[in-house]
Amino acid sequence: MSRENSPHVVGEYWLDKRRDGKSPYWQIATAKARTIIYRSTGERDVELAKAKLDAFYVNERSKQKQAPEQAQVVPILWRYWLEKGRKNANSDQTSRSLRTFTAFLIQDDAGPNAVITDMLPALFERFREWRMGPHSFKMTWDGEEYDYSSEGVAGDTVDRNLNDIRAAFGHAEENQRIPYAPKIKAVPMKYLNPLRERVLTEDELARIFWYSSHFPALFRFVALQMCTSVRPEAAKAFNPITQYNDRTGLIDLQPEAAARTKKRNAIIPAIRPMRVVLRAWQRDGYSPVKSNKTAWRTMRKVLELSDDVHAKTIRHTIATWLYADGTVPERQISEMLGHEGKLSRTTQLYAKYDPNRLKEIVRALTMIWLRISKLARAYAADQSLTIGKSYQPSAIARRDEKC
């Protein structure tokens, strides 16, 4: 049928049926030069096909430069997810932020067709209130169904959501799809939790080391943090096959998919016990970790640890111990933590050529590992007397005994 006779026309696209009769589905048609290009909607019902065409048109528009009063927000979020968000080291967090904000817009007065000019401070304040209070939604995101319900999240979580939303708008502006990105203020300090300054005792870290030794993925995560003080997000994305060189003994903590930013992750030598773990990890293959939240929550309960013990607590603990050690130059600790400074560029340029440059920190980390391993073995022996042999360390964890 012609464009003029189509049951639905949007911009340069219209619904049509293939003229060769090879498909029973409605097609999205568009003219290119003297040719008609067809894209199947996969729908026989015309009303469902209309919805598919509307969604397709909005998605195509999100790739083009638009005026603020026409640029719809949901397609911008989706375009960011497709082009960059799903490649982030912490992609599960990014996905959660984008779909949650999408669900909020659907329920808010702004509606699912909200545009850039709707992104005012009052809207983001409504988002904070909605997110911190009881809320729920059902939606499909990236092919998965989500049925979410919450009594309210912490202000810190809302702040992380806003960071991801801010990044999505920045991506659209950078690619010249919108003339400017909306200004999104951070969550006010009064809604944020106090800074976490929790430092583990050696006994607590030993118990974490012992418990994690029964679960291969969790043990590798804990071991990597203990011997590198890496950020949890980078630890979850760590691929030993591409990020560890056994010939040089160097660990590159920067995830492959992540650009090097001010939150840089270091290139540091692996301590001897960790080399054994990394070799076994390479042999067993790479398997990405989506989330450790449930495992961490269970571990806290089993070990009777306080609720302020999180994955990042190990990073804080190791850094605190190294500073207290007194024999490790502060600049080496700064390099290991990936803090931006005068040495950051030097680290990136010369790390791979000089695996001995961090010898003091390697010595200190090795001593920490040996102390914690010894305490963990003592704790394991005590547990075997108390509860029998119900917990047995995984083969991966036992390999470090050979060091």
N, C-alpha and C positions, 0 to 999 in steps of 0.2 A: 504494500500500500504506500501511497505517497505521504510525505510529511504533513500535507494539508489534511489528509484523512486519518492521521494517527490519533489514537485515543488519549495520548499524553505527549506533550512537547515541553521540554525544558531547555532553554538556551539553544545550543546547536545540536541537541540530542532529541530523539523521539523514539517511541515504541513502534516496532514494526515486526512483521513475520518474514522469515527468509523467503525470498522470491523463488528459490529453487525447491522449496517445500521439504528440505532435508531435516528440519527441526520443528518439533511441535511447540517449542518454547518461544515466548516473547523475546525479542532481541532489542538491545539498545543500539540504535543506528545513528551514524553521523556521516556527513559527506566530507571526503578529502579529495580535492581536485575533482575529477569526474567519477570517482569511485565511492561506493557506499561501504562503510566498514560496520560490521555487526559484532556485538558482544552479547552473549546469551545471558539472560537474567536467571535462567534455570527455573522459571515460573511459567505455568500454563494459565494461572488465574491473572486476569488483567489488573486487578487491584493490587495484588502482591507485586506484580511487575512494575506498577507505577511507583511503589515504595522503593523498589530496587533502583529504579532510574533516578529518583530524587536523591537517594543516598550516594549513588555513583556521581551525580552531578556536583554535589557538595564536596565530595572527596577530590574530584578533579579540580574544582575551584581552589581548594586549599593548597594546590601546587603553584598557583598563579598569584601575582601581586593583586591585592585587593584594598579597597578603601576601608578604614576602620569600621565604618558603619555597615559594611557588607561582609566583613571577614568573620565567619562563624567560629566560635571558640572550640567546639567539640571536634570538628575536622582538623583544627590546628593541633590539638592534643594528640589525635590519632596519627597525624602525619609525623609528628615528633617521635612517637613510639615506633613507627615503622622504620624511620630513617636513622634514629639514634638511640632512643630510650631502651629498646630491647637489646642493644649492644653494651649497655652500661654494666660495670662490674656488679652493681647492686640492682639488677633489672627488676627483681621481684618487688623491691621498694618503689621503683619508678612506676611500674604497672599499677601497684596499689594506689599510688597518689593520683594518677591520671584517671583511672576508672572511678575512684571515689569522688573526685571533683566533678566528673561527668554526671554521676548519680545525683550529686547535690544540685547541679544546674537543672536537671530534669524536675526535681522537686521544688526548686526555688521559683520565685516570681519571674526571674530572668528567662527561665524555660530552656529547653534543649536547643533552641535556635539562637541563643545568646550570642552577641557579637562583641568585638573588642571594645566598643564604646560603652558596653554594659559593665566592663571590668573596673568598677569604681571601689574606693576603700570600703564603702558600706556593704558591698557584696562580699568582700573577703572577710569582713567582720561577721556577716551572717554565716559564712562558711565555717569560721572558727566556732561560733556558738552551736551550729548544727553538729559539727564534728565532736565537740566536747560534751554534748548532751546525748541522750538516747536517740539513736537513728538506725535505720535499716534500709536496704534496697535489694532488688533483684535485677540483674542485668547480664547481658552477654558481652564479653570482652575478649577479643583475639581468639574467638572460637570456643571459649570456655564459659560455662554458666556460673554465676556467682550469686549466692543467697547469703547476704551479709547482715549481721545484726550486732549492735554494740550499745553498751550502756554509756559510752562516752570514752574518748581517748585523752591522753595527756597533751598538754600544750606543746611539748617537744615533738610529738608525732605530727600535730598540725603544722608546725614549723617545717618539718621535713617534707610534708605534702606541698607546702607553698614553695619550697626550694625547687621541687620537680616541676611544678606548674610554671614557675618563673623561667626555668630552663626551656620549657616548651615554647613559651612566647619569645624568648631570646633566640631560639633556633629559627623561628618563623621570620623574625626581624633580620637575622643574619643572612638568611637566604632571600631577602628582599620580597617576602610575600606579604608583609604588613609594614607600613611606614614607621611604626614605633611599637615597642613592647609596653604593655601596661605596667605601671609602677605598683609593685606588690610589697607592702611593708612586712617586716618580720613580726611574729607574734610578740606582743608586749611581754616584758620580763616578768610581770606579775603572774602570768599564766604558765611560765616555764618552771621546770623542776630545778632545784639547786644543783650546781655543778657536782658531778659525781667525783669524789676524791677517795673512793674506797680503795684501799690497798690490802691485798691478801696477806695473811701470815704464811710462813713456809708450810706449816701444817695444813692449812686450807688448800694451798696450791698442790701439795702432795696428794691430798684426798681427791682433788679434781683430776690429777694425773692418773691416779689409781682407777678411779671410776671410768674415765674416758678410755682406758686401756682395754676395756671389754667391748668397745664399739669402734671398728676401724676408722670410719669417717670422722667421728668425733675426736678420736685420739690424734689423727693427723692434723686436725684443726688446732687442737690444744698444743701439740708439739711444735707446730710451725709458729704459733704465737710466742711460745716460751723461748724459742731460739732466735727469733727475729724481732719480736714486739711489733709485728705487722698489724695494720688496721684490720678489724674483723671482715669488712667488706672485701678487701683484697685477699684475705685468707680464704674466704669462701670461693673466690674466683681463681685461686691458684691452680695452675696446671703444671705438675712437675716435669712433664715431658718437654714443654717449651720454656719453662722458667727456671729449670735447674740444669747446670752443666757439670756433670760429674768429673770431667777432665780438669776443669779449673776449680771446682768446688764452690762455685758462686751461685747464689740464689738471686734472681731478679724478681722482686716483689711486685713490680708493676704489671697488672693484668694486660694481656695483649690488646684487648678491645678498648682499653681506657687510655685516653690521651694523658700526657704528663702535664699536670697542672701544679698549682701551689701546694696541693695536697699530694706531694710526690711520695712514691714508695721507693725504698732504697734498693741498691744492689750490694749484697753483703756476703761474706764467706759463710758457708755452712759449718757449724761445729761438728766434730767427728761423730757423736751419737746420732745427730740428725741426718748425716749422710746415709747411714744405714736405712733409716726410715724412708728417705727420698728415693733411694735405689729400689727398694721394695715397692714404693708407690708408683714409680715409673714402670716397673714390670707388670703391676696389676692394672695399669691403665688409668686414664683420667675420667672422673665422674663428677660433674659440677654439683655443688651443694646449694640448694635453694634457700633453706632456712634451718637454723639451729635452735630456734626459739623453744620448740617443744622439748628437745633434748636437754637444753639448758635449764628449763623450768623443772623437768623431772630430776635432773642431777642436783639442783638446789634442794629439792625436797628430800631426796635420798641421803644427801650428805648433811642435811640440816644447816644449809648456808642461808644467810640473810638475802632478802629480795633485792638488795642493792649490788649483788654480785652478777655481773653480766660478762659477755664475751670480751668487751673492751676493758674490763677490769684487769685482765692478764697483761694487756699492753701497759696500763698505768702502773701495775705492780712491778713488772720487769724494769721499766724506766726508772721508777723510784729506787729500786734496789741498786741499779747501776750508778745512779747519782750518789747514793749513800756509800757505795763501795770505796770511792775516793781514789782509786788507782786508774780509773778509766777517764781519759780526756773528755771534757764536755763536748767538744766538737764531734767526737766519734759517736756519742750518744745522740747528738742532734742529727747526724747523718743517718743513723739507724732508724730513727723515728720519722725521717723524711720531712723534717721541718725546713721550710724555706729559709735560706740564708746565703752568706757569701760562699759557702762551700758546696752548695747544691749543684752548680754547674760543674765544678771540679769532680764531684762524685760521679755524675753522669758520664763525663768524658774519660776518666781514668780508672774507674772501679774495675772494669773488666781486665785491665792490664796489671793491677797490683792487688792480688788477693790477700796480701799480708798487711795492707795499710791499716786494718782494723784489728791488729793482733791483741791489743789490750781488751777490747770488747769481746773478742772471740774467747779469750781466756776466762773472762768474767762470766760469760754465758755458759761456758762448759762447766764451770764450777757450780753455777746455779742448777744446771741439769743434773749433775751428779748428786748434789745435796737433795734435790727434790726426788730423784729416782730412789735414793736410799731410804728417805722417809716414806715414800709410797710403798716400797717393799715391806718395810716394817709395819705399815698400816695394813697391807694385804695379809701379812702373817697373823696379825691380831684379828682381822676379820674372819680368817679361815678357822680360827679357834672359836669365834663367837657364832658364826652363821654357817660353818661348814664350807664346802667347796662349790657353792652355787654360782659364784662369780669366777670365771676363768679368763685371764687376759687373752686378747686375740693374738694370733700368730704375728701380726704386724707389730704389736707392742712388745712382744717377747724378743723381737730381733735386736732391740737396743741392748739387750743383756750381753750380746756378743762383743760389744765395743770394749 
